[in-house]
Amino acid sequence: MAPSPLRLICLPFCGASAQVYLRWQRHLPAWLQLHPLELPGRGERAQEPAQTDIAGLARQLARELEPALRHGDYAVFGHGLGALLACELLHVLRARGLPMPRCLFVSGAAAPTPREECGASLFHLGHDPAPVTGISGPMALPLLRADYLLCVGHRPRPRTPLACPIHVLSGADDRITRAQLRAWGDETSATLELRQFEGGHFYFHALEAEVLGYLLDVLAARVERRRSGAGRALSW
């Protein structure tokens, strides 16, 4: 019997819905299953109230994911706010006795700290969030406001580091410092790897093939697949 696909859970950035990751699906090999995670207040969950407490949101998502993750193999990717939420989510999953992922990819985000400065990252979107978030119309600004509160209200406490490798992705022209990126090492008792790409905060839109290639190389190694096989099985 063939092994079950590795699930790649993707968490969106400020103001975004799960659909920002949907275009990745057609480029992934059969052994990797994309799972873009929709958050309340957007996309298919637009009728639900948007959360403004990151710990509460992480607990809600953990309850929803638990049946799938209890016996399934997975990895997690989050960009911006999604990276902070991913880290919080893994702490909740661990507390619920669930297995840790093969690895955590954090992108475009400084390591968790009290985040008064976090609101500045929202303005990478400019005045019109629709081109990068996929969300427009009257719901866009309230959603950005809710996500802003998620971010600035995050006050992580000292806790045991996660027992999974963390891969930190960033754009060379982003405003996040290397020291802020390296601080993700405090969140793991395993390995930390930094990978920089050309571009700014949303580097992965312009460099989709390069970024996905990197993710696949890492994940293929984690599931002991040869790079010459599944590692770079992109179809462009």
C-alpha positions as CSV (number, residue, x, y, z in Angstrom):
1,M,0.0,0.0,0.0
2,A,1.3,3.4,-1.0
3,P,2.0,5.8,2.0
4,S,-0.4,8.6,2.6
5,P,0.6,11.9,1.2
6,L,2.4,14.4,3.3
7,R,0.0,17.3,4.2
8,L,1.4,20.8,3.8
9,I,-0.7,23.1,6.0
10,C,-0.5,26.8,4.8
11,L,-1.6,29.7,6.9
12,P,-2.3,33.1,5.3
13,F,-0.8,36.5,6.0
14,C,-2.5,39.6,7.2
15,G,-5.7,40.3,5.3
16,A,-5.4,37.2,3.1
17,S,-7.6,34.1,2.6
18,A,-6.6,30.5,1.9
19,Q,-6.9,31.1,-1.9
20,V,-3.5,32.9,-2.0
21,Y,-2.0,29.4,-1.9
22,L,-4.3,27.6,-4.3
23,R,-2.1,28.1,-7.3
24,W,0.6,26.0,-5.7
25,Q,-1.6,22.9,-6.0
26,R,-1.0,22.3,-9.7
27,H,2.7,22.3,-9.3
28,L,3.0,19.8,-6.5
29,P,3.9,16.1,-6.7
30,A,1.5,13.3,-5.8
31,W,3.3,12.6,-2.5
32,L,2.5,16.2,-1.2
33,Q,-1.1,17.3,-0.4
34,L,-1.7,21.1,-0.2
35,H,-4.0,22.1,2.8
36,P,-4.5,25.9,2.7
37,L,-6.1,26.7,6.0
38,E,-9.0,29.1,5.8
39,L,-9.4,31.4,8.8
40,P,-12.7,32.7,10.2
41,G,-13.9,35.9,8.6
42,R,-12.7,35.3,5.0
43,G,-13.2,33.1,2.0
44,E,-15.5,30.1,2.7
45,R,-15.7,31.2,6.3
46,A,-16.6,34.9,5.6
47,Q,-19.8,34.6,7.6
48,E,-17.9,33.7,10.8
49,P,-16.5,36.5,13.0
50,A,-12.8,37.2,12.5
51,Q,-10.8,36.3,15.5
52,T,-8.7,39.1,17.3
53,D,-6.9,36.8,19.8
54,I,-4.2,34.7,18.3
55,A,-4.1,32.2,21.2
56,G,-7.9,31.7,20.9
57,L,-7.6,31.3,17.1
58,A,-4.8,28.7,17.5
59,R,-7.0,26.7,19.9
60,Q,-9.9,26.8,17.5
61,L,-7.7,25.6,14.6
62,A,-6.2,22.9,16.7
63,R,-9.6,21.5,17.5
64,E,-10.5,21.5,13.8
65,L,-7.2,19.9,12.6
66,E,-6.9,17.3,15.3
67,P,-8.8,14.4,13.5
68,A,-6.6,14.8,10.4
69,L,-3.3,15.2,12.3
70,R,-3.8,12.5,14.9
71,H,-2.5,9.8,12.5
72,G,-1.3,11.9,9.5
73,D,2.2,13.2,8.5
74,Y,2.4,16.9,7.9
75,A,4.4,20.1,7.6
76,V,3.4,23.7,8.2
77,F,4.0,26.9,6.2
78,G,3.1,30.4,7.3
79,H,3.9,33.9,5.9
80,G,3.8,37.0,8.0
81,L,1.0,36.8,10.5
82,G,0.6,33.2,9.3
83,A,4.1,32.4,10.6
84,L,3.3,33.6,14.1
85,L,0.0,31.8,14.1
86,A,1.7,28.6,12.9
87,C,4.1,28.7,15.8
88,E,1.2,29.3,18.3
89,L,-0.8,26.5,16.6
90,L,2.0,24.0,17.1
91,H,2.3,24.8,20.8
92,V,-1.4,24.1,21.1
93,L,-1.2,20.9,19.1
94,R,1.7,19.7,21.3
95,A,-0.3,20.5,24.5
96,R,-3.2,18.4,23.0
97,G,-0.8,15.4,22.6
98,L,-0.6,15.6,18.8
99,P,2.6,14.7,16.9
100,M,4.8,17.6,15.7
101,P,5.2,18.3,12.0
102,R,8.2,17.2,9.9
103,C,9.2,20.8,9.9
104,L,7.8,24.4,10.2
105,F,8.4,27.0,7.4
106,V,8.2,30.5,8.7
107,S,8.3,33.2,6.0
108,G,8.4,37.0,6.1
109,A,8.2,37.3,9.9
110,A,10.4,38.1,12.8
111,A,10.4,35.7,15.7
112,P,7.6,35.9,18.2
113,T,8.0,38.9,20.6
114,P,5.6,41.5,22.0
115,R,4.7,43.1,18.7
116,E,3.9,46.8,19.0
117,E,5.9,47.2,15.8
118,C,4.0,44.5,13.9
119,G,1.4,46.9,12.5
120,A,3.9,48.3,10.1
121,S,4.0,45.0,8.2
122,L,0.4,45.5,7.2
123,F,1.3,48.5,5.2
124,H,3.3,46.4,2.8
125,L,-0.1,46.0,1.2
126,G,-0.5,49.7,0.4
127,H,-4.0,51.1,0.2
128,D,-5.5,48.3,-1.8
129,P,-5.0,44.8,-0.3
130,A,-6.9,43.0,-3.1
131,P,-3.9,42.3,-5.5
132,V,-2.0,40.2,-2.9
133,T,-4.7,39.0,-0.5
134,G,-7.5,38.1,-2.9
135,I,-9.9,40.0,-0.6
136,S,-11.6,43.2,-1.7
137,G,-14.7,45.2,-1.1
138,P,-16.2,46.3,2.2
139,M,-14.8,43.3,4.1
140,A,-11.1,44.1,3.4
141,L,-10.5,46.9,5.9
142,P,-12.3,45.2,8.8
143,L,-10.4,42.1,8.2
144,L,-7.1,43.9,8.1
145,R,-8.1,45.6,11.4
146,A,-8.9,42.2,13.0
147,D,-5.6,40.8,11.8
148,Y,-3.7,43.8,13.1
149,L,-5.2,43.1,16.5
150,L,-4.2,39.5,16.2
151,C,-0.7,40.6,15.6
152,V,-0.2,43.4,18.1
153,G,-2.0,41.5,20.8
154,H,0.3,38.5,20.6
155,R,2.3,38.3,23.9
156,P,4.1,35.0,23.9
157,R,5.3,33.7,27.3
158,P,8.5,31.7,27.9
159,R,7.8,28.0,27.0
160,T,9.5,24.8,26.0
161,P,10.8,25.1,22.4
162,L,9.2,23.1,19.7
163,A,10.8,19.7,18.8
164,C,10.7,20.3,15.0
165,P,13.1,21.9,12.6
166,I,12.3,25.5,11.6
167,H,13.2,26.9,8.1
168,V,13.1,30.7,8.0
169,L,12.4,32.2,4.5
170,S,12.7,35.9,3.8
171,G,13.1,38.4,1.0
172,A,16.4,40.2,0.8
173,D,14.7,43.6,0.6
174,D,12.3,43.1,3.5
175,R,12.6,45.3,6.5
176,I,13.0,42.3,8.9
177,T,16.6,42.1,10.2
178,R,18.8,39.0,10.2
179,A,18.9,39.1,14.0
180,Q,15.1,39.0,14.1
181,L,15.1,36.1,11.7
182,R,17.8,34.2,13.6
183,A,15.7,34.6,16.8
184,W,13.4,31.9,15.5
185,G,16.2,29.6,16.8
186,D,14.8,30.2,20.3
187,E,11.5,28.5,19.2
188,T,13.0,25.1,18.4
189,S,15.1,22.5,20.1
190,A,15.9,21.0,16.7
191,T,17.7,22.7,13.7
192,L,17.3,26.2,12.3
193,E,17.9,27.1,8.7
194,L,17.7,30.5,7.1
195,R,17.0,30.9,3.3
196,Q,16.9,34.3,1.7
197,F,15.4,35.0,-1.7
198,E,15.5,38.1,-4.0
199,G,12.7,40.5,-3.5
200,G,10.7,42.2,-0.7
201,H,8.0,41.1,1.8
202,F,6.0,39.2,-0.9
203,Y,9.0,37.7,-2.6
204,F,7.3,34.3,-3.0
205,H,4.8,35.6,-5.5
206,A,7.4,36.6,-8.1
207,L,9.7,33.6,-7.3
208,E,7.0,30.9,-7.0
209,A,9.0,28.2,-8.8
210,E,12.2,28.9,-6.8
211,V,10.4,29.0,-3.5
212,L,8.3,25.8,-4.2
213,G,11.5,24.1,-5.3
214,Y,13.1,24.9,-2.0
215,L,10.1,23.7,0.0
216,L,10.0,20.4,-2.0
217,D,13.7,19.8,-1.5
218,V,13.4,20.2,2.2
219,L,10.2,18.1,2.5
220,A,11.6,15.4,0.2
221,A,14.6,15.1,2.5
222,R,12.4,14.9,5.5
223,V,10.4,12.0,4.1
224,E,13.6,10.3,2.9
225,R,12.9,10.7,-0.8
226,R,15.7,11.3,-3.3
227,R,16.1,14.7,-4.7
228,S,16.4,13.3,-8.2
229,G,13.0,11.8,-7.8
230,A,10.2,13.6,-5.9
231,G,12.3,16.5,-4.6
232,R,11.9,18.8,-7.6
233,A,8.9,17.3,-9.3
234,L,7.4,20.6,-10.4
235,S,5.2,20.8,-13.5
236,W,5.3,24.3,-15.0
